[in-house]
């Protein structure tokens, strides 16, 4: 057996994502749902549930940065906004160039909707991410994790997802009669000293 069979394969160019469900999120969902009616930045609200969510966002961002960069840079600012997607609402392809990390915290996610007039590969409220390394899949071989340019996540209530802000993403249409409600947030970091 050659030495090459024993040495580790190092995965370069990875893009870190955090998919996280905070402990005890159920106790705050009802209060957060009421706060979303204002469509303001509830991360700045003084209520206990809004402050709980802000602390969860800050803690998750810090944990992701520490695991990714093995550093704990300070969070300069976090701005949030409420997303309420009624039937057929979606968010077009976008990224957030003025931030370092972006994320979503899901408060209400209607279940998958299956209807004969929908495509079989359509998932209500799914979140699609696109590989920022344009064309990388053209060199992929069998079973290469880079083969697919799109990675799709089907979130549920209570889930928080955080990713680098340069990554393009798309929120699929809500195919339910019930609204999908989430808090979208962007984080800027303090410059290193």
ROFI-488332 format. One record per atom (N, C-alpha, C): residue number from 0; x, z, y; atom name. Coordinates in steps of 0.001 Angstrom, whole numbers, plus 500000, padded with zeros to 6 digits. Atoms other than C-alpha are relative to their C-alpha. Layout:
residues N
{NUM {X Z Y} CA} ...
//
This chain:
residues 193
{0 {500860 500000 498818} N} {0 {500000 500000 500000} CA} {0 {500896 500000 501233} C} {1 {499185 500087 498786} N} {1 {501374 499070 503411} CA} {1 {499701 501171 500934} C} {2 {500170 498946 499000} N} {2 {501858 501517 506228} CA} {2 {498771 499742 500870} C} {3 {501146 500358 499150} N} {3 {499183 499618 508199} CA} {3 {498686 500484 499421} C} {4 {501232 499501 500626} N} {4 {496540 500761 505687} CA} {4 {499801 501487 500250} C} {5 {500084 498555 499828} N} {5 {497314 504406 506445} CA} {5 {499925 500441 501463} C} {6 {500007 499629 498583} N} {6 {497733 504383 510226} CA} {6 {498597 499874 500571} C} {7 {501362 500049 499435} N} {7 {494646 505037 512344} CA} {7 {499782 498757 500854} C} {8 {500396 501062 499091} N} {8 {492797 502294 514153} CA} {8 {499533 500679 501279} C} {9 {500332 499375 498713} N} {9 {492530 503190 517844} CA} {9 {498969 499125 500704} C} {10 {501053 500746 499312} N} {10 {489304 502129 519566} CA} {10 {500205 500051 501502} C} {11 {499805 500063 498557} N} {11 {490183 501025 523089} CA} {11 {498756 499481 500694} C} {12 {501043 500543 499142} N} {12 {487856 500127 525944} CA} {12 {498634 500605 499744} C} {13 {501291 499358 500243} N} {13 {485137 502530 524900} CA} {13 {499326 500401 501303} C} {14 {500779 499568 498849} N} {14 {482387 503277 527366} CA} {14 {499249 501262 499593} C} {15 {500638 498750 500423} N} {15 {481227 506911 527197} CA} {15 {498549 500101 500462} C} {16 {501411 499739 499707} N} {16 {477520 507699 527052} CA} {16 {499692 501385 499457} C} {17 {500447 498702 500497} N} {17 {475869 511077 526684} CA} {17 {498504 499923 499761} C} {18 {501414 499949 500383} N} {18 {472537 511361 524843} CA} {18 {499758 501445 499615} C} {19 {500043 498539 500077} N} {19 {471468 514973 525184} CA} {19 {498570 500496 500194} C} {20 {501293 499343 499822} N} {20 {468348 517102 524764} CA} {20 {500265 501467 500350} C} {21 {499727 498615 499594} N} {21 {468638 520345 526770} CA} {21 {499159 501009 499218} C} {22 {500733 498906 500644} N} {22 {467657 523604 525088} CA} {22 {498835 500433 500889} C} {23 {501183 499436 499322} N} {23 {464228 524981 526037} CA} {23 {499378 499051 501018} C} {24 {500568 500949 499031} N} {24 {463232 521778 527844} CA} {24 {498476 500064 500014} C} {25 {501465 499974 500080} N} {25 {459623 522223 526640} CA} {25 {499384 500956 501024} C} {26 {500556 499000 499085} N} {26 {459151 525267 528878} CA} {26 {499935 499500 501443} C} {27 {499956 500503 498627} N} {27 {459842 523188 532008} CA} {27 {499243 498685 500199} C} {28 {500593 501330 499882} N} {28 {458092 519888 531239} CA} {28 {498726 499981 500860} C} {29 {501261 499992 499240} N} {29 {454672 520838 532671} CA} {29 {500260 500160 501495} C} {30 {499680 499792 498586} N} {30 {456134 522130 535948} CA} {30 {500690 498776 500587} C} {31 {499326 501200 499515} N} {31 {458409 519083 536258} CA} {31 {499010 498854 500179} C} {32 {501017 501047 499900} N} {32 {455449 516796 535618} CA} {32 {499205 500136 501298} C} {33 {500731 499763 498745} N} {33 {453564 518406 538531} CA} {33 {500843 499620 501215} C} {34 {499114 500314 498884} N} {34 {456595 517991 540813} CA} {34 {500175 498489 500197} C} {35 {499776 501448 499890} N} {35 {456858 514259 540064} CA} {35 {498909 499303 500801} C} {36 {501068 500602 499209} N} {36 {453582 513610 541897} CA} {36 {500432 499661 501415} C} {37 {499526 500262 498638} N} {37 {455489 513718 545179} CA} {37 {500961 498816 500059} C} {38 {499021 501097 500114} N} {38 {457960 511042 543980} CA} {38 {501245 500239 500855} C} {39 {498792 499689 499228} N} {39 {460645 512809 546019} CA} {39 {501123 500371 499029} C} {40 {498874 499577 500825} N} {40 {464031 513966 544770} CA} {40 {499758 501431 499550} C} {41 {500324 498644 500455} N} {41 {462897 516915 542682} CA} {41 {501246 500806 499667} C} {42 {498767 499249 500242} N} {42 {466531 517816 542008} CA} {42 {500359 500882 501192} C} {43 {499771 499188 498803} N} {43 {466504 519246 545559} CA} {43 {498904 501043 500211} C} {44 {501100 499055 499865} N} {44 {463291 521245 545045} CA} {44 {500486 501410 499660} C} {45 {499579 498605 500197} N} {45 {463612 525047 545132} CA} {45 {499341 500668 498798} C} {46 {500707 499359 501119} N} {46 {461301 525707 542156} CA} {46 {500950 500255 498827} C} {47 {499155 499615 501143} N} {47 {462711 527294 538995} CA} {47 {500233 498828 499048} C} {48 {499847 501119 500939} N} {48 {462063 524220 536829} CA} {48 {500882 498899 500575} C} {49 {499146 501013 499371} N} {49 {463661 521827 539329} CA} {49 {501454 500460 500015} C} {50 {498642 499475 500008} N} {50 {466705 524084 539594} CA} {50 {500569 500034 498582} C} {51 {499565 500078 501400} N} {51 {466846 524308 535782} CA} {51 {500469 498582 499692} C} {52 {499621 501385 500268} N} {52 {466896 520496 535616} CA} {52 {501303 499648 500707} C} {53 {498752 500285 499279} N} {53 {469583 520264 538288} CA} {53 {501197 500616 499285} C} {54 {498883 499351 500708} N} {54 {471752 522760 536397} CA} {54 {500308 499282 498687} C} {55 {499779 500757 501234} N} {55 {471239 520763 533181} CA} {55 {500737 498691 500291} C} {56 {499330 501245 499613} N} {56 {472264 517528 534931} CA} {56 {501463 500281 500339} C} {57 {498628 499660 499625} N} {57 {475342 519158 536483} CA} {57 {500835 500388 498780} C} {58 {499274 499583 501198} N} {58 {476323 520776 533178} CA} {58 {500311 498840 499065} C} {59 {499789 501146 500871} N} {59 {475892 517551 531224} CA} {59 {501049 499051 500575} C} {60 {498999 500855 499357} N} {60 {477916 515542 533758} CA} {60 {501394 500604 499832} C} {61 {498710 499323 500152} N} {61 {480717 518119 533666} CA} {61 {500496 499896 498559} C} {62 {499612 500087 501409} N} {62 {480712 518133 529838} CA} {62 {500456 498587 499637} C} {63 {499620 501386 500297} N} {63 {480829 514327 529661} CA} {63 {501365 499684 500602} C} {64 {498722 500277 499357} N} {64 {483694 514118 532164} CA} {64 {501143 500731 499309} C} {65 {498947 499239 500665} N} {65 {485639 516834 530382} CA} {65 {500354 499369 498656} C} {66 {499737 500627 501303} N} {66 {485241 515137 526983} CA} {66 {500600 498613 500157} C} {67 {499540 501369 499788} N} {67 {485916 511670 528393} CA} {67 {501391 499972 500628} C} {68 {498759 500068 499241} N} {68 {488720 512301 530869} CA} {68 {500868 501237 499836} C} {69 {499308 498733 500174} N} {69 {489806 515793 529769} CA} {69 {500349 500613 501355} C} {70 {499835 499441 498659} N} {70 {489376 516818 533373} CA} {70 {498644 500491 500471} C} {71 {501248 499478 499465} N} {71 {486792 518648 535385} CA} {71 {499923 499737 501497} C} {72 {500110 500292 498566} N} {72 {486486 516785 538681} CA} {72 {498707 500565 500554} C} {73 {501191 499435 499377} N} {73 {484036 518266 541125} CA} {73 {498929 498952 500242} C} {74 {501119 500878 499713} N} {74 {480596 516764 541618} CA} {74 {499718 500107 501496} C} {75 {500207 499990 498555} N} {75 {480290 515770 545274} CA} {75 {498521 500004 500341} C} {76 {501430 500055 499710} N} {76 {476615 514905 545202} CA} {76 {499246 499413 498822} C} {77 {500917 500571 500991} N} {77 {473704 514169 542912} CA} {77 {498717 499670 500745} C} {78 {501265 500432 499402} N} {78 {470753 512159 544155} CA} {78 {499079 499544 498892} C} {79 {500966 500382 501018} N} {79 {467614 511711 542136} CA} {79 {498752 499385 500596} C} {80 {501300 500528 499590} N} {80 {464344 509886 542303} CA} {80 {499108 499937 498780} C} {81 {500974 500017 501081} N} {81 {461193 509883 540249} CA} {81 {499615 498567 499661} C} {82 {500502 501280 500485} N} {82 {460304 506864 538137} CA} {82 {498665 500254 499311} C} {83 {501284 499943 500681} N} {83 {456655 506496 537208} CA} {83 {499609 498561 499679} C} {84 {500321 501358 500428} N} {84 {456017 503357 535192} CA} {84 {498618 499988 499349} C} {85 {501335 500212 500570} N} {85 {452364 502505 534664} CA} {85 {500065 498818 499044} C} {86 {500045 501122 500936} N} {86 {451234 499829 532225} CA} {86 {500652 498759 500614} C} {87 {499259 501229 499684} N} {87 {453534 496746 532438} CA} {87 {501109 500190 501033} C} {88 {498885 499770 499080} N} {88 {455950 498374 534930} CA} {88 {501312 500040 499222} C} {89 {498669 499981 500604} N} {89 {459647 497991 534190} CA} {89 {501030 500098 501119} C} {90 {498932 500000 499013} N} {90 {463003 498268 535916} CA} {90 {500941 498855 499652} C} {91 {499165 501158 500303} N} {91 {464972 495020 536193} CA} {91 {501463 500381 499803} C} {92 {498577 499799 500237} N} {92 {468631 494656 535256} CA} {92 {500686 500472 501272} C} {93 {499328 499428 498837} N} {93 {470771 496772 537565} CA} {93 {501147 500889 499574} C} {94 {499016 498939 500151} N} {94 {473702 499110 537960} CA} {94 {500030 500738 501343} C} {95 {499982 499187 498778} N} {95 {474616 501649 540654} CA} {95 {501436 500078 500530} C} {96 {498606 500074 499574} N} {96 {477867 500660 542418} CA} {96 {500472 501110 500928} C} {97 {499562 498949 499074} N} {97 {477879 503558 544907} CA} {97 {500127 501365 499321} C} {98 {499909 498740 500744} N} {98 {477946 506210 542168} CA} {98 {501072 499882 498925} C} {99 {499028 499979 501093} N} {99 {480330 507238 539390} CA} {99 {499286 500064 498656} C} {100 {500812 499883 501205} N} {100 {477780 508271 536769} CA} {100 {498533 499874 500379} C} {101 {501444 500107 499819} N} {101 {474083 507475 536420} CA} {101 {499319 500592 498781} C} {102 {500704 499434 501141} N} {102 {471423 508954 534208} CA} {102 {498506 500019 500182} C} {103 {501452 499849 500034} N} {103 {467819 509450 533273} CA} {103 {499664 501258 499222} C} {104 {500590 498893 500758} N} {104 {465931 512560 532257} CA} {104 {498536 499649 499821} C} {105 {501363 500430 500315} N} {105 {462652 511719 530513} CA} {105 {499053 501195 499929} C} {106 {501014 498948 499987} N} {106 {459633 513903 531250} CA} {106 {498827 499623 499093} C} {107 {501114 500475 500846} N} {107 {456895 511806 529580} CA} {107 {500301 498580 499546} C} {108 {499772 501333 500566} N} {108 {457386 508842 527243} CA} {108 {498882 499710 499003} C} {109 {501049 500352 500958} N} {109 {454312 507279 525634} CA} {109 {500617 499408 498737} C} {110 {499501 500519 501268} N} {110 {454758 506351 521974} CA} {110 {500028 498483 499975} C} {111 {499953 501459 500157} N} {111 {455542 502829 520798} CA} {111 {498603 499438 499887} C} {112 {501292 500690 500029} N} {112 {452681 500424 521244} CA} {112 {500178 498729 499191} C} {113 {499953 501214 500814} N} {113 {452093 497769 518622} CA} {113 {498688 499275 500157} C} {114 {501181 500816 499746} N} {114 {449693 495008 519457} CA} {114 {500337 498597 499538} C} {115 {499688 501336 500510} N} {115 {449391 491538 517903} CA} {115 {500563 499038 501058} C} {116 {499496 500938 499000} N} {116 {450129 489832 521233} CA} {116 {501382 500368 500547} C} {117 {498639 499643 499599} N} {117 {453473 491671 521721} CA} {117 {501000 499468 498976} C} {118 {498937 500422 500913} N} {118 {456724 490376 520241} CA} {118 {500365 501153 499074} C} {119 {499672 498964 500988} N} {119 {457883 492239 517133} CA} {119 {501243 500799 500398} C} {120 {498786 499293 499598} N} {120 {461187 493193 518785} CA} {120 {499858 500684 501360} C} {121 {500253 499366 498709} N} {121 {459554 494649 521912} CA} {121 {499681 501474 499798} C} {122 {500226 498562 500090} N} {122 {459740 498409 522317} CA} {122 {499656 500524 501384} C} {123 {500479 499469 498731} N} {123 {457760 500043 525078} CA} {123 {500966 501048 500544} C} {124 {499149 499044 499285} N} {124 {459958 501889 527605} CA} {124 {501415 500152 499454} C} {125 {498627 499929 500509} N} {125 {463177 501188 525701} CA} {125 {500976 499821 501153} C} {126 {498940 500092 499009} N} {126 {466430 501377 527638} CA} {126 {501111 499160 499383} C} {127 {498940 500872 500502} N} {127 {468929 498528 527141} CA} {127 {501225 500095 500894} C} {128 {498721 500005 499311} N} {128 {472615 498734 528088} CA} {128 {500750 498740 499587} C} {129 {499270 501233 500263} N} {129 {474893 495707 528332} CA} {129 {501498 500232 500158} C} {130 {498553 499835 500035} N} {130 {478598 495628 527473} CA} {130 {500602 499470 501303} C} {131 {499434 500458 498731} N} {131 {480501 495486 530798} CA} {131 {501177 499046 499830} C} {132 {498853 500885 500257} N} {132 {483319 493507 529148} CA} {132 {499476 498620 499632} C} {133 {500662 501290 500180} N} {133 {481837 490054 529598} CA} {133 {500699 499152 498940} C} {134 {499503 500918 501025} N} {134 {482247 487786 526565} CA} {134 {500766 500640 498867} C} {135 {499194 499341 501030} N} {135 {483920 490427 524370} CA} {135 {499458 499715 498592} C} {136 {500577 500227 501323} N} {136 {481510 489667 521537} CA} {136 {500395 498644 499421} C} {137 {499606 501305 500528} N} {137 {482856 486114 521229} CA} {137 {501175 500105 499042} C} {138 {498875 499824 500915} N} {138 {485905 487499 519412} CA} {138 {499683 501002 498889} C} {139 {500372 499000 501006} N} {139 {483967 489943 517216} CA} {139 {499929 499368 498609} C} {140 {500099 500435 501393} N} {140 {484154 489666 513426} CA} {140 {498956 500857 499295} C} {141 {501035 499293 500753} N} {141 {481817 490939 510703} CA} {141 {500165 501513 500113} C} {142 {500094 498541 499896} N} {142 {480799 494595 511144} CA} {142 {500713 500577 501221} C} {143 {499368 499539 498771} N} {143 {482544 494784 514526} CA} {143 {498921 500611 500887} C} {144 {501032 499377 499164} N} {144 {480619 497251 516729} CA} {144 {499801 499288 501341} C} {145 {500122 500735 498741} N} {145 {481225 494900 519697} CA} {145 {499221 498692 499857} C} {146 {500678 501276 500213} N} {146 {479236 492055 518163} CA} {146 {498785 499845 500903} C} {147 {501202 500061 499169} N} {147 {476056 492898 520055} CA} {147 {500333 500366 501436} C} {148 {499776 499713 498579} N} {148 {476249 492689 523848} CA} {148 {499013 501049 500525} C} {149 {501043 499065 499563} N} {149 {473085 494811 524130} CA} {149 {499884 501152 499014} C} {150 {500289 498806 500801} N} {150 {472621 498351 522872} CA} {150 {498700 500575 500541} C} {151 {501324 499540 499578} N} {151 {469056 499629 522946} CA} {151 {499768 501438 499557} C} {152 {500328 498595 500267} N} {152 {467924 503248 523126} CA} {152 {498504 500161 500205} C} {153 {501424 499682 499842} N} {153 {464351 504410 522563} CA} {153 {499879 501501 500220} C} {154 {499996 498571 499676} N} {154 {464134 507752 524365} CA} {154 {498664 500682 499719} C} {155 {501214 499189 500130} N} {155 {461627 510546 524014} CA} {155 {500035 501076 501086} C} {156 {500083 498962 498969} N} {156 {460459 513325 526324} CA} {156 {501040 501088 499742} C} {157 {498993 498952 500112} N} {157 {463169 515898 527025} CA} {157 {501414 499483 499825} C} {158 {498677 500586 500215} N} {158 {466078 513491 526504} CA} {158 {500641 499663 501345} C} {159 {499198 500378 498841} N} {159 {468818 513037 529100} CA} {159 {501072 499027 499516} C} {160 {498982 500988 500329} N} {160 {471068 509976 529002} CA} {160 {500853 499782 501251} C} {161 {499072 500173 498880} N} {161 {474171 509646 531200} CA} {161 {501025 498933 499618} C} {162 {499056 501086 500259} N} {162 {476473 506621 531525} CA} {162 {500766 499668 501279} C} {163 {499280 500429 498798} N} {163 {479089 505139 533896} CA} {163 {499133 499043 500823} C} {164 {500914 500730 499124} N} {164 {477329 503621 536897} CA} {164 {500244 498503 500064} C} {165 {499726 501435 499978} N} {165 {479011 500237 536533} CA} {165 {499313 499243 498861} C} {166 {500633 500646 501147} N} {166 {477160 499539 533276} CA} {166 {498612 499492 500397} C} {167 {501319 500573 499740} N} {167 {474184 497184 533628} CA} {167 {498994 500550 498990} C} {168 {501052 499519 500888} N} {168 {470919 498505 532207} CA} {168 {498663 499432 500441} C} {169 {501334 500559 499795} N} {169 {467292 497478 531959} CA} {169 {499008 500920 499313} C} {170 {501058 499203 500632} N} {170 {464159 499583 531327} CA} {170 {498861 499057 499667} C} {171 {501022 500927 500495} N} {171 {461686 497624 529225} CA} {171 {498611 500380 500521} C} {172 {501350 499722 499505} N} {172 {458031 497326 530275} CA} {172 {499289 501093 499213} C} {173 {500848 499001 500629} N} {173 {455675 500182 529580} CA} {173 {498765 499273 499456} C} {174 {501117 500703 500630} N} {174 {453157 498746 527112} CA} {174 {498828 500924 499718} C} {175 {501042 499003 500233} N} {175 {451043 501908 527068} CA} {175 {499112 500132 501227} C} {176 {500874 499701 498859} N} {176 {448095 502867 529226} CA} {176 {500401 501323 500661} C} {177 {499490 498747 499424} N} {177 {449822 506245 529781} CA} {177 {501311 499723 500719} C} {178 {498767 500272 499263} N} {178 {452673 506429 532304} CA} {178 {501253 500543 499311} C} {179 {498681 499494 500362} N} {179 {456354 506789 531488} CA} {179 {500539 500662 501277} C} {180 {499521 499269 498836} N} {180 {457827 509430 533816} CA} {180 {501411 500518 499713} C} {181 {498612 499582 500167} N} {181 {461531 510049 534275} CA} {181 {500601 500305 501361} C} {182 {499204 499756 498801} N} {182 {464021 511334 536821} CA} {182 {501280 499192 499839} C} {183 {498778 500799 500004} N} {183 {466738 508783 537562} CA} {183 {500953 500657 500990} C} {184 {499051 499348 499101} N} {184 {469916 510247 539087} CA} {184 {501343 499287 499996} C} {185 {498655 500539 499826} N} {185 {473314 509136 540364} CA} {185 {500892 501121 500500} C} {186 {499050 498967 499602} N} {186 {476375 511324 540763} CA} {186 {501250 499372 500597} C} {187 {498722 500355 499382} N} {187 {479298 510840 543129} CA} {187 {500947 501178 499757} C} {188 {499027 498949 500293} N} {188 {482489 512775 542431} CA} {188 {500887 500248 501196} C} {189 {499033 499667 498955} N} {189 {484849 514592 544745} CA} {189 {501315 499284 499709} C} {190 {498706 500649 500260} N} {190 {488112 512678 545204} CA} {190 {501019 501031 499565} C} {191 {498973 499048 500446} N} {191 {491086 514262 543421} CA} {191 {500900 500436 501158} C} {192 {499133 499472 498930} N} {192 {493332 516449 545574} CA} {192 {501416 499494 499841} C} 
//
